[in-house]
Amino acid sequence: MSEIPDLAVMAKNLEKRLVNHTVKDVVLHVSKNANATENGFYGALVNHKIKSLCREGKDLHIEIGDHILALRLMLHGELRLVVAEFPKFPIFELDFGGMRLCLTDFQSQARPILNPDPVVVPDALDVSFTFFHQMLERKKSDIKAVLTDQKNIRGIGNAYADEILYDAGIAPHSIANKVPAEKLFKSMRTVLIQAIERIGMSDPDRITGENRSFMKVHLPDKLQTLKGETILVDKKGTRKSYYVKSQSFYK
């Protein structure tokens, strides 16, 4: 699932390509997860220009006329700008007359949302240390579960939670209200901001997919980190955690 760094780069690049383009048509290929009908999307978006495009947590928000179109990629959703070709597994598309923005997903879980409800949960790059600290103090569950729960803070998923905890030297199953909040907060910001910068430099035109080539511990195909540390793998439910022995366990 795309997380803050990839989505931030994608939003920046899509905004450069799409701002001031007028929506000529919309097509809703898969309606089961949409919050409006095709006619509803059509009436709200067609004949209006794109004003802005930004990342909101794990969503991309496109301001079109007086409306907001949110695109939620979920686990396998992708975005493609196409001219003549027709991507496989289409979910939704905006037609600009000669160019189309297509949301695809072979699992059909990605969803377009018209005028999403406002979210009060802060984004991981906008949250204050005071809020973050107070939030952790209320939590007695695993710190990784807290970081990835979008009801606590938005934008962090499985991969970057591992990277943040590795940077902070905190074991993923530590109890949230026992971990050093200041160290974790600093690592959260550092890891996410550096990842945005690296993806932006190495893959400046990215509008879909993930670039994780620089990750230090969330390495499913590796047995060791670049430092030679053995990567430990723990599975809870469907989620795997990647970490090393030197990460401190707080309980």
N, C-alpha and C positions, 0 to 999 in steps of 0.2 A: 504494500500500500504506500502510495506517495505520501511523504511527510513534508514538514515545513521547508527544508532546503530546496528540494526539487520543485515543489509548488511555487515557491517564491520566484525562482528563475523562470519557470513556465509562465507565470502571470506577467512578469516584466516583458518577456519576449512576445507574448500574445498581445499585450497592450500596444506594443510598437507596431504590430502588424494590423491590428483591427480597429483602433480608435478612429472615429469619423466614418467608418464604413456603415452603410445603411443595410439593414436586414430586409431582404427581398422576399424571403419565404422561410418557413420552418417545417420540419418533418419530424414527427414523433413516431419512431419505429417500434419502440417497446414502451407500453404505457403503464405497466404494472407498478412501477416504483415512482412514477411522476405524480406531482400533486395537482396537475391541471390537464385538461384535454388538449388535443392538438389545436382545436379551435380557440381554446383559452390562451395558449402560447401565441398563436397567430395574431389574435386580436390585440394582445399586449405588446408584441415585439415588432411585427412587420411594419415597414415604412418608418422605422425609427433608427437613429444613429447610435452607435456604441460610443458612450461618453468616457468610460473608464473600465479598467479590469484590474482586480487585485485578489490577493489570497486572503481568505478568512478561515483560520484554523486549517482544516483539511479540505476546505472547499475553495473553488474559484468563483468569485462574484463578478458578473459582467453587468455594468450599468447600461441599460438600453432605454433611451427615452426617459420616462418616469418610472421605469420598472427595474428590478434586479433579477437576473437569471443566475441562479447558483448551480454549479456543476459539481456533483459529488462523485469522485472517481471510484470510491470503495477499493476493493482489493486488486482488481485487474482492469479497471477502466483506463482508457487512453484517449487522448485528444489528437486529432489530425487535421491539418489544413490541406485541403485537396482541391484540384481543379477538375480533372476529368475522371479520375479513378473513383471507384466505389469501395470503401474499406469493408472488410468483413465485420460481422457482428455489430451493426449500427444500432445505437440506442436513440440518438437525437442529433439533429443537425440544424445549423443556421446557414442559410444560403444568402450570399452577398451579391449574387449575380456574377458568375465566373469563378468564384472561390467559395468553398464551404468549410465551416468548422464542424467536424464530426466527433461526437462522443461515442466510443465503442467499448464493448465489454463482452467477452465470450461467455461469461457467466450471467450476463444480463442483470447485474446488480447495480451498476452505475446509474445515477439518476439525475435528471434535470429538475430543478425546483424553482417555481416562479414566486418571486417575492417571499423569500424565506423569513420565518419569524426571527426577530432580533435575538441574539444570544448574549447572555450576561456573563457567561464563563469567559475569563480573560485568555487571550492568546499567550502562548509560552514566551514569545518575544516582547509582549507588552505588559506582562504581569509584574507587579512591584514585589520587592523582596518582602515587604511587610505582609502582603496577601499570601505570598508563597509560604512564608514561615508559619503563619497562622493556619493555613490549610494543612500543612504537614503535621502540626501539633494535634490536629483532630483525627489523624489517621493512624490506625493500628494494623493495617494490612501491609503487604509487601510493597516496598517503595517502587518497584517497577510497575506494579499494577496501578499504583496511584498516578505515576507519570503518564501512563498510557490511557487512563480513563478520561475521556473528553468531557466528563461532567466536573472534573477538577481543574484542568487546564487544557487548552486546545492546541492541536498540531503535532504532538509527539506520538509516534507509533513504536512498534517493537524494535526496529533497527536502531533508531536514534536514542531510544531509552537505554539500550545496551552501551552505545557509544558515550553517552553522558555519564552513566554510572562508572564506566571504565575510567573516564577522565577524572572523575571525582574520587576514585578509589573506593567505591561503595559496592558491596555485593548486592545483586538484584533482589534477593529475598530478605534483605534487612527490613526491620520494622520502620515504617515511615516516620513516626514521631520520635525515633531514636537517632536518626541520621543527622550529620552536621549540615544544617539547612543552608548556611552561607556558602560552604564549599560546593554543595550541589547546585545552588542557584547560579554561582559563577560558572560552573562547568556547563550547565544547560545553555546559558547565553553564548559562551565561548564556542562550544561544539556546533551549535546551530548557525551562528554567524559565520564561522570559518567554513562550514560546509557550503553555505550559500555562495561565498566568495570563490571557493574552489570549483564548484559546478559552473558558476558564471564564467570563470576564466577558461576552463577546460572544455566546456560544452556550451558556448555562448548563444547558440540558436535553439537550445532545447525547448520543446513545447510538449513533450510527452515522455513517459518512462522514467527510469531512475538511474542515477549515476552514483554508485557506491564504491567505486574503485579505490577510494582513499580511506575507507573505513579501517579502524584499528583492531576491533575485536569482534564485531558482528560479521563474521567471515565463515559462512556455512561450508565453503569448499576448502578451508584451511584447518590445519591442526595446531598451528602456532601463530602468534602475533609476529610482527616484524622484529620485535625485541627478543624473540625466542621463547616467549611464555607459552605454555600449553593452554590451549583454549578449552575450557570446560563447557559442556552443554547440558542444560537442564530443561526438561519439558513439563509444563503444567497445562493440561488440556491440549489445545492445538498450538500453543505458543511456546517457542523455544527461546531460552536465554543463553547468551554467549558471554562468558566472563573468564577471569583468571583467578588463581588462588590468592594472589596478593590483595585482592579487593576485600576490604574489611567488612565483616558481618556485624551489624548493629542490632541488638535484641533487648 
